[in-house]
């Protein structure tokens, strides 16, 4: 057995570094960026700048490898910062060096054939970006292997033990449910890999050699799509669904979404692209189309594909399937029964009804909502709320007008700034400012309240606890008194101090509040049983 394990380890180690694509013309490697100031660079017609809200804006054009190289050169510091933040958070979550090495081999094995499932265009682009990656992270793999594998982080994160790092919410309305019958789309991208990871967001505007110009919200080194709109008025957002653990590589979800955004103008074209790609996790793609004047959800598993179309004037999506062929799937039923997805969906229905007819401003109000069903207080950061105060970004689209609003810090509480894709691609050199100031949706007044101060106190204490630093159990409870997990943390602190009666009281109190998932409820009961 030991020999077999050793052979397996050697095999996995040998396949973890992926062979890069062949590049016929690499002359772009020798070109350097021009620095305008500390936060603004250009290279040919391409540029990167930081706006007054702290968001980075980047414009890229040209052939795949050229785009990638230019991306890497323009955003060199952002690549490093993002990889540092990502790896630091992984080390915090998994402090064991030996287990990290083991996971590296497992991920390497799972993704050993990853390049076979990524079209050559995106391989070349990612390879170009990887040329600017730092050798500091070579303990994970070569520059190219790492950058390619990072595009599957979304997939692997919620496939390995169904961690569900992406508990997102999205919706679309049109015709009678929207002012002026406009098609309006909103979404929160609740992908959380630590606060540092979310700090340096990039609003990328791509004008590729082939396909349709598009915008996408990304982070350093990432060229896939999680939220975006193209110049023909088609939008793509992705929502994770419960998946079985994969045993082989497939196309990363973000690159399927990227291909749809770059090459589809209608819902039928989007479906055709999704149908021909193999994925190793389950995902929902909310697709809206100005040409079709509607939206649908493409529900896709590693084995099946369904189109959810309620034939109404709105569509909602959280983290479970709704179509006839996949709704009754065992894993989906488990997700609906045990997760926060159905509750959040029901709350979304309430909010959509409260705010009809929808406008972009009302869409922002929905995306910022932190209450429970019936406007009840379920505690701040509860996964059952629209706004969990962890969003990497929040975004609103008006596809017919080619307008997109992107949230600014903190989370979706800051202003939503608006970009007009027609204007951006009509004159890509007009950069100061790039966003449309008159269309800004102002910051939420919540950030000026005492509740917001309590929230920041709670998050600080929660982070200290995660970092194994001492905290006051009563202080964390008082900072978020209606949130079950504040009492769970307080109980854990009391256990570590040997004050078991107080720990039991905290756990029992948590059970009386709105708990996000059945797994967390079971864990609280187990903690109480152990105290007995």
C-alpha positions as CSV (number, residue, x, y, z in Angstrom):
1,X,0.0,0.0,0.0
2,X,2.8,2.4,0.9
3,X,4.4,1.8,-2.5
4,X,1.1,2.5,-4.3
5,X,0.7,5.8,-2.3
6,X,4.2,6.8,-3.2
7,X,3.7,6.0,-6.8
8,X,0.5,8.0,-6.8
9,X,2.3,11.0,-5.2
10,X,5.1,10.9,-7.8
11,X,2.5,10.7,-10.6
12,X,0.5,13.6,-9.3
13,X,3.6,15.7,-8.8
14,X,4.6,15.0,-12.4
15,X,1.3,16.2,-13.8
16,X,0.8,19.3,-11.7
17,X,2.8,21.6,-14.0
18,X,0.9,22.1,-17.2
19,X,2.6,22.6,-20.6
20,X,2.0,26.1,-22.0
21,X,0.6,26.7,-25.5
22,X,2.9,27.3,-28.4
23,X,3.3,31.0,-29.3
24,X,4.4,31.9,-32.9
25,X,5.0,35.6,-32.3
26,X,6.3,36.7,-28.9
27,X,7.7,40.1,-30.0
28,X,5.3,41.8,-27.6
29,X,7.4,40.4,-24.7
30,X,10.0,43.1,-25.3
31,X,7.6,46.0,-25.0
32,X,7.4,48.0,-21.8
33,X,4.5,49.9,-20.2
34,X,4.6,53.7,-19.9
35,X,3.9,55.1,-16.4
36,X,1.8,58.3,-16.3
37,X,1.7,58.3,-12.5
38,X,1.7,55.8,-9.7
39,X,-1.8,54.5,-10.6
40,X,-1.9,55.0,-14.4
41,X,-0.1,53.0,-17.1
42,X,-0.4,52.6,-20.8
43,X,1.0,50.2,-23.5
44,X,0.1,51.1,-27.0
45,X,-3.7,51.6,-27.1
46,X,-4.1,49.6,-23.8
47,X,-4.2,51.2,-20.4
48,X,-4.8,50.8,-16.7
49,X,-5.9,53.5,-14.2
50,X,-7.3,53.8,-10.8
51,X,-10.4,56.0,-10.3
52,X,-11.3,58.2,-7.3
53,X,-13.4,55.4,-5.8
54,X,-10.4,53.0,-5.7
55,X,-11.5,50.8,-8.6
56,X,-9.0,50.0,-11.3
57,X,-10.2,50.4,-14.9
58,X,-8.4,48.5,-17.7
59,X,-8.8,48.6,-21.5
60,X,-7.3,45.7,-23.6
61,X,-7.4,45.0,-27.3
62,X,-5.6,42.8,-29.8
63,X,-4.7,39.1,-30.3
64,X,-4.9,36.6,-27.4
65,X,-1.3,36.3,-26.4
66,X,-0.7,40.0,-26.9
67,X,-3.7,40.8,-24.6
68,X,-2.4,38.6,-21.9
69,X,1.2,40.0,-22.0
70,X,-0.1,43.5,-22.0
71,X,-2.5,42.7,-19.1
72,X,0.4,41.3,-17.1
73,X,2.6,44.2,-17.8
74,X,0.0,46.8,-17.0
75,X,-1.3,45.1,-13.9
76,X,1.9,43.6,-12.6
77,X,1.5,44.9,-9.0
78,X,-2.1,43.8,-9.0
79,X,-1.2,40.2,-10.0
80,X,1.3,40.0,-7.1
81,X,-1.1,41.5,-4.6
82,X,-3.9,39.2,-5.6
83,X,-1.9,36.1,-5.5
84,X,-0.4,37.1,-2.2
85,X,-3.9,37.7,-0.7
86,X,-5.2,34.4,-2.1
87,X,-2.3,32.3,-0.8
88,X,-2.3,34.0,2.6
89,X,-6.0,33.3,3.0
90,X,-5.5,29.6,2.0
91,X,-2.7,29.3,4.5
92,X,-4.9,30.9,7.2
93,X,-7.7,28.4,6.4
94,X,-5.2,25.5,6.1
95,X,-2.2,26.2,8.4
96,X,-0.7,22.7,8.0
97,X,2.1,22.8,5.5
98,X,1.9,19.0,4.9
99,X,-1.9,19.2,4.2
100,X,-1.3,22.1,1.9
101,X,1.2,20.0,-0.1
102,X,-1.3,17.2,-0.1
103,X,-4.0,19.4,-1.5
104,X,-1.6,20.8,-4.1
105,X,-1.1,17.3,-5.4
106,X,-4.9,16.5,-5.3
107,X,-5.7,19.7,-7.2
108,X,-2.9,18.9,-9.6
109,X,-4.4,15.5,-10.2
110,X,-7.9,16.8,-10.6
111,X,-6.6,19.4,-13.1
112,X,-4.0,17.3,-14.8
113,X,-5.8,17.6,-18.2
114,X,-7.1,21.1,-17.6
115,X,-5.5,22.6,-20.7
116,X,-7.4,20.0,-22.9
117,X,-10.7,21.7,-21.8
118,X,-9.6,25.4,-22.3
119,X,-9.7,26.8,-25.8
120,X,-6.4,27.8,-27.3
121,X,-7.4,31.5,-27.3
122,X,-7.7,31.6,-23.5
123,X,-4.7,29.4,-23.0
124,X,-2.6,31.9,-24.9
125,X,-4.1,34.9,-23.0
126,X,-3.5,33.3,-19.6
127,X,0.0,32.3,-20.6
128,X,0.7,35.9,-21.6
129,X,-0.5,37.1,-18.2
130,X,1.5,34.4,-16.4
131,X,4.8,35.9,-17.8
132,X,4.3,38.7,-15.3
133,X,3.6,36.4,-12.3
134,X,6.0,36.4,-9.4
135,X,8.4,33.4,-8.8
136,X,7.6,33.8,-5.1
137,X,4.7,31.4,-5.5
138,X,6.6,28.7,-7.4
139,X,6.0,26.4,-4.4
140,X,2.5,26.0,-5.9
141,X,3.6,25.4,-9.5
142,X,4.9,27.1,-12.5
143,X,3.6,30.6,-13.4
144,X,1.4,29.2,-16.2
145,X,0.1,26.2,-14.2
146,X,-0.9,28.5,-11.3
147,X,-2.6,31.1,-13.4
148,X,-4.6,28.5,-15.3
149,X,-5.5,26.6,-12.1
150,X,-6.7,29.9,-10.5
151,X,-9.4,30.1,-13.1
152,X,-10.8,26.9,-11.7
153,X,-10.7,28.1,-8.1
154,X,-14.4,28.9,-8.1
155,X,-15.1,25.3,-9.2
156,X,-12.7,23.5,-6.9
157,X,-13.7,25.7,-3.9
158,X,-17.3,24.6,-3.9
159,X,-16.7,21.1,-5.2
160,X,-14.2,20.0,-2.5
161,X,-16.7,19.2,0.3
162,X,-19.1,21.7,-1.2
163,X,-17.5,24.7,0.6
164,X,-19.9,27.0,-1.3
165,X,-17.6,30.0,-1.3
166,X,-20.0,31.6,-3.7
167,X,-23.5,32.0,-2.3
168,X,-24.7,34.6,-4.8
169,X,-28.0,36.2,-5.7
170,X,-29.2,37.5,-9.1
171,X,-32.4,38.6,-10.8
172,X,-33.7,40.3,-13.9
173,X,-37.0,42.1,-14.7
174,X,-38.5,43.5,-17.9
175,X,-41.7,44.8,-19.5
176,X,-44.3,45.6,-16.9
177,X,-42.1,44.9,-14.0
178,X,-39.6,47.6,-14.9
179,X,-39.9,51.4,-15.4
180,X,-40.2,52.1,-19.2
181,X,-40.3,48.3,-19.8
182,X,-36.5,48.3,-19.5
183,X,-34.6,45.0,-19.1
184,X,-32.8,45.4,-15.7
185,X,-30.4,42.8,-14.2
186,X,-28.9,42.8,-10.7
187,X,-26.5,40.6,-8.8
188,X,-24.3,40.2,-5.7
189,X,-21.1,38.2,-6.2
190,X,-20.5,36.9,-2.7
191,X,-17.2,35.2,-3.4
192,X,-15.1,35.7,-0.2
193,X,-11.4,34.8,0.1
194,X,-10.6,37.4,2.8
195,X,-10.8,41.1,2.9
196,X,-7.5,41.7,1.1
197,X,-8.6,39.7,-1.9
198,X,-11.6,42.0,-2.5
199,X,-9.7,45.3,-2.2
200,X,-8.2,45.6,-5.7
201,X,-11.0,45.1,-8.2
202,X,-10.6,45.7,-11.9
203,X,-13.3,46.9,-14.3
204,X,-11.9,45.4,-17.5
205,X,-13.0,46.5,-21.0
206,X,-12.0,43.9,-23.7
207,X,-11.9,44.6,-27.4
208,X,-10.6,41.2,-28.6
209,X,-9.4,40.5,-32.1
210,X,-12.3,38.1,-32.5
211,X,-15.8,38.3,-31.0
212,X,-17.7,41.0,-29.3
213,X,-16.2,43.8,-27.1
214,X,-17.3,43.3,-23.5
215,X,-16.8,44.5,-19.9
216,X,-16.2,42.3,-16.9
217,X,-15.4,42.7,-13.2
218,X,-12.2,40.8,-12.4
219,X,-9.2,40.7,-10.1
220,X,-5.4,40.6,-10.9
221,X,-4.5,37.7,-13.1
222,X,-8.1,36.6,-13.8
223,X,-9.4,36.8,-17.3
224,X,-12.6,34.7,-16.9
225,X,-16.1,36.1,-16.3
226,X,-18.3,36.0,-13.3
227,X,-20.3,39.2,-14.0
228,X,-20.2,41.0,-17.4
229,X,-22.0,42.5,-20.4
230,X,-21.0,42.7,-24.1
231,X,-21.5,45.5,-26.6
232,X,-24.5,43.7,-28.1
233,X,-26.4,43.9,-24.8
234,X,-26.0,40.3,-23.5
235,X,-25.1,39.8,-19.8
236,X,-23.8,36.8,-17.9
237,X,-23.7,36.2,-14.2
238,X,-22.9,32.9,-12.5
239,X,-24.4,31.2,-9.3
240,X,-22.9,28.1,-7.8
241,X,-25.0,25.0,-7.1
242,X,-24.3,21.9,-5.0
243,X,-21.9,19.5,-6.8
244,X,-20.4,16.1,-6.3
245,X,-16.6,16.0,-5.9
246,X,-15.0,15.9,-9.4
247,X,-12.4,13.3,-10.4
248,X,-11.0,14.9,-13.5
249,X,-10.6,18.2,-15.3
250,X,-13.2,20.1,-17.3
251,X,-13.7,23.7,-18.5
252,X,-13.7,26.2,-15.6
253,X,-17.1,27.9,-15.2
254,X,-15.6,31.3,-15.5
255,X,-14.2,30.5,-18.9
256,X,-17.5,29.1,-20.2
257,X,-19.0,32.4,-19.1
258,X,-16.2,34.3,-20.8
259,X,-16.8,32.5,-24.1
260,X,-20.6,33.2,-23.9
261,X,-19.9,36.9,-23.3
262,X,-17.4,37.2,-26.1
263,X,-19.2,35.2,-28.7
264,X,-23.0,35.3,-28.0
265,X,-25.5,38.0,-28.9
266,X,-28.7,36.0,-28.1
267,X,-29.9,33.5,-25.5
268,X,-29.9,30.7,-28.1
269,X,-26.3,31.5,-29.0
270,X,-25.4,31.4,-25.3
271,X,-27.1,28.1,-24.8
272,X,-25.3,26.6,-27.7
273,X,-21.9,27.6,-26.2
274,X,-22.8,26.3,-22.8
275,X,-24.0,23.0,-24.3
276,X,-20.8,22.2,-26.0
277,X,-18.6,22.7,-22.9
278,X,-18.0,20.1,-20.3
279,X,-17.9,21.3,-16.7
280,X,-17.0,19.5,-13.5
281,X,-19.3,21.4,-11.1
282,X,-22.9,22.5,-11.2
283,X,-23.7,26.1,-12.0
284,X,-26.5,28.5,-13.0
285,X,-25.8,31.1,-15.7
286,X,-28.3,33.9,-15.6
287,X,-28.3,35.2,-19.2
288,X,-30.1,38.4,-20.2
289,X,-30.3,39.6,-23.8
290,X,-31.3,43.0,-25.2
291,X,-32.1,41.4,-28.5
292,X,-34.4,38.9,-26.9
293,X,-35.7,41.4,-24.3
294,X,-35.7,38.8,-21.6
295,X,-33.6,36.6,-19.4
296,X,-33.3,32.9,-18.7
297,X,-31.2,30.7,-16.4
298,X,-29.0,28.0,-18.0
299,X,-28.7,25.3,-15.4
300,X,-25.8,23.0,-16.0
301,X,-24.3,20.0,-14.2
302,X,-21.3,17.9,-15.4
303,X,-23.9,15.6,-17.1
304,X,-27.0,17.6,-17.9
305,X,-28.2,21.0,-19.1
306,X,-31.6,22.6,-18.7
307,X,-33.1,26.0,-19.5
308,X,-35.2,27.6,-16.8
309,X,-37.7,30.1,-18.2
310,X,-40.6,31.0,-16.0
311,X,-42.4,32.7,-18.9
312,X,-43.0,35.8,-16.7
313,X,-41.6,39.3,-16.7
314,X,-38.9,38.5,-14.1
315,X,-36.5,35.8,-13.2
316,X,-34.7,35.1,-9.8
317,X,-31.7,33.0,-9.1
318,X,-29.9,32.0,-5.8
319,X,-28.1,28.7,-5.4
320,X,-30.5,25.9,-6.3
321,X,-32.0,24.7,-9.6
322,X,-35.5,25.5,-10.6
323,X,-36.0,23.8,-14.0
324,X,-38.0,20.6,-14.4
325,X,-35.1,18.2,-15.2
326,X,-32.8,19.3,-12.4
327,X,-35.0,20.6,-9.6
328,X,-35.6,17.1,-8.3
329,X,-32.0,16.0,-8.5
330,X,-30.9,14.6,-5.1
331,X,-28.0,17.0,-4.5
332,X,-30.3,19.9,-5.5
333,X,-33.0,18.8,-3.0
334,X,-30.3,18.5,-0.3
335,X,-29.2,22.1,-1.2
336,X,-32.8,23.4,-1.0
337,X,-33.5,21.7,2.3
338,X,-30.3,22.4,4.2
339,X,-28.8,25.7,2.8
340,X,-29.8,29.3,2.9
341,X,-30.7,29.3,-0.8
342,X,-34.5,28.9,-0.6
343,X,-34.9,31.4,2.2
344,X,-32.9,34.0,0.3
345,X,-35.0,33.2,-2.8
346,X,-38.2,33.8,-0.9
347,X,-36.8,37.1,0.5
348,X,-35.9,38.1,-3.0
349,X,-39.5,37.6,-4.1
350,X,-40.7,39.9,-1.2
351,X,-38.2,42.6,-2.2
352,X,-39.0,42.4,-5.9
353,X,-42.7,42.8,-5.1
354,X,-42.1,45.7,-2.7
355,X,-40.0,47.6,-5.4
356,X,-42.1,47.2,-8.6
357,X,-41.7,48.7,-11.1
358,X,-37.9,48.3,-10.9
359,X,-35.3,50.9,-11.6
360,X,-31.5,50.7,-11.3
361,X,-31.8,52.7,-8.0
362,X,-34.4,50.2,-6.7
363,X,-32.2,47.3,-7.8
364,X,-29.4,48.7,-5.6
365,X,-31.8,48.9,-2.7
366,X,-32.6,45.2,-3.1
367,X,-29.0,44.2,-3.4
368,X,-28.2,46.2,-0.2
369,X,-31.0,44.7,1.9
370,X,-29.8,42.8,5.0
371,X,-33.1,41.9,6.6
372,X,-34.9,38.5,6.7
373,X,-38.4,37.5,5.6
374,X,-41.0,40.0,6.5
375,X,-38.2,42.6,7.1
376,X,-37.3,40.8,10.3
377,X,-33.9,41.3,12.0
378,X,-31.8,38.2,11.4
379,X,-28.5,39.7,12.4
380,X,-25.9,41.4,10.2
381,X,-23.9,39.1,7.8
382,X,-26.5,36.3,7.8
383,X,-26.2,34.2,4.7
384,X,-30.0,34.2,4.4
385,X,-30.0,38.0,3.5
386,X,-29.4,39.5,0.1
387,X,-26.5,41.6,1.6
388,X,-24.2,39.4,3.7
389,X,-21.5,42.1,3.9
390,X,-19.0,39.9,2.1
391,X,-19.6,40.8,-1.6
392,X,-16.6,41.0,-3.8
393,X,-18.8,43.2,-6.0
394,X,-22.4,44.0,-6.8
395,X,-23.5,45.0,-10.3
396,X,-26.6,46.3,-12.1
397,X,-27.1,46.2,-15.9
398,X,-29.5,48.0,-18.3
399,X,-28.6,45.9,-21.4
400,X,-30.6,47.9,-24.0
401,X,-28.8,51.1,-23.0
402,X,-25.5,49.3,-22.6
403,X,-25.2,50.8,-19.1
404,X,-23.6,49.0,-16.1
405,X,-23.4,50.1,-12.5
406,X,-20.5,48.6,-10.4
407,X,-20.5,48.9,-6.6
408,X,-17.7,50.6,-4.7
409,X,-16.4,49.9,-1.2
410,X,-17.5,49.0,1.4
411,X,-19.1,46.0,-0.3
412,X,-22.3,47.2,-2.0
413,X,-22.7,50.0,0.6
414,X,-20.6,52.5,-1.4
415,X,-21.8,54.3,-4.5
416,X,-22.6,52.4,-7.7
417,X,-20.8,54.1,-10.5
418,X,-22.1,53.8,-14.1
419,X,-20.2,52.9,-17.3
420,X,-21.7,53.4,-20.8
421,X,-20.2,50.7,-23.0
422,X,-21.1,52.6,-26.2
423,X,-19.0,55.5,-25.0
424,X,-16.1,53.4,-23.7
425,X,-15.7,51.5,-26.9
426,X,-16.5,54.4,-29.2
427,X,-13.6,56.4,-27.8
428,X,-11.3,54.2,-25.6
429,X,-8.8,57.0,-25.1
430,X,-11.4,59.2,-23.2
431,X,-10.4,58.1,-19.7
432,X,-11.0,61.0,-17.3
433,X,-13.3,60.0,-15.8
434,X,-14.4,56.9,-17.6
435,X,-17.6,56.5,-15.6
436,X,-20.8,58.6,-16.1
437,X,-20.9,60.8,-13.0
438,X,-24.5,62.0,-13.4
439,X,-25.8,58.4,-13.3
440,X,-24.1,57.5,-10.0
441,X,-26.2,55.8,-7.5
442,X,-25.3,57.3,-4.2
443,X,-23.8,55.4,-1.2
444,X,-26.2,53.8,1.2
445,X,-27.1,55.9,4.2
446,X,-26.6,52.8,6.4
447,X,-22.8,53.5,6.5
448,X,-23.6,56.6,8.6
449,X,-25.6,54.7,11.3
450,X,-24.7,53.2,14.7
451,X,-25.6,49.8,13.2
452,X,-22.7,50.1,10.7
453,X,-20.3,50.9,13.6
454,X,-21.5,47.8,15.3
455,X,-21.0,45.8,12.1
456,X,-17.4,46.9,11.8
457,X,-16.8,46.0,15.4
458,X,-18.3,42.5,14.9
459,X,-16.3,41.8,11.8
460,X,-13.1,42.9,13.5
461,X,-13.8,40.6,16.5
462,X,-14.7,37.8,14.2
463,X,-11.4,38.1,12.3
464,X,-9.5,38.2,15.6
465,X,-11.2,35.0,16.6
466,X,-10.4,33.3,13.3
467,X,-6.8,34.4,13.8
468,X,-6.8,32.7,17.3
469,X,-6.5,36.0,19.1
470,X,-8.3,36.5,22.4
471,X,-11.7,38.4,22.3
472,X,-14.4,39.2,24.8
473,X,-17.4,36.9,24.3
474,X,-19.9,39.5,25.6
475,X,-18.4,42.2,23.3
476,X,-19.0,40.1,20.1
477,X,-22.5,39.3,21.2
478,X,-23.3,43.0,21.9
479,X,-21.9,44.0,18.5
480,X,-24.4,41.8,16.7
481,X,-27.1,40.8,19.2
482,X,-29.6,39.2,16.8
483,X,-27.1,37.1,14.8
484,X,-26.8,33.4,15.8
485,X,-23.1,33.1,14.9
486,X,-22.1,35.8,17.4
487,X,-23.4,33.5,20.1
488,X,-21.7,30.5,18.6
489,X,-18.4,32.3,18.6
490,X,-19.0,33.5,22.2
491,X,-19.7,29.9,23.2
492,X,-16.5,28.7,21.6
493,X,-14.6,31.3,23.6
494,X,-16.2,30.3,26.8
495,X,-15.3,26.6,26.1
496,X,-11.7,27.6,25.6
497,X,-11.8,29.4,28.9
498,X,-13.4,26.4,30.7
499,X,-16.6,28.3,31.5
500,X,-18.9,25.6,30.3
501,X,-22.2,26.9,31.7
502,X,-21.9,30.2,29.9
503,X,-20.8,28.3,26.7
504,X,-24.0,26.1,26.9
505,X,-26.2,29.2,27.4
506,X,-24.6,30.9,24.3
507,X,-25.1,27.8,22.1
508,X,-28.7,27.5,23.2
509,X,-29.4,31.1,22.6
510,X,-27.9,30.7,19.1
511,X,-30.5,28.0,18.4
512,X,-33.3,30.4,19.1
513,X,-32.2,32.7,16.3
514,X,-32.4,32.5,12.5
515,X,-29.7,30.0,11.6
516,X,-28.5,30.0,8.0
517,X,-27.9,26.3,7.3
518,X,-29.0,23.0,8.8
519,X,-25.4,21.9,9.1
520,X,-24.7,24.8,11.4
521,X,-27.8,23.9,13.5
522,X,-26.5,20.3,13.8
523,X,-23.0,21.6,14.8
524,X,-24.5,23.7,17.6
525,X,-26.5,20.7,18.9
526,X,-23.3,18.6,18.8
527,X,-21.5,21.3,20.8
528,X,-24.2,21.2,23.5
529,X,-24.1,17.4,23.6
530,X,-20.3,17.5,24.1
531,X,-20.8,19.8,27.1
532,X,-23.0,17.2,28.7
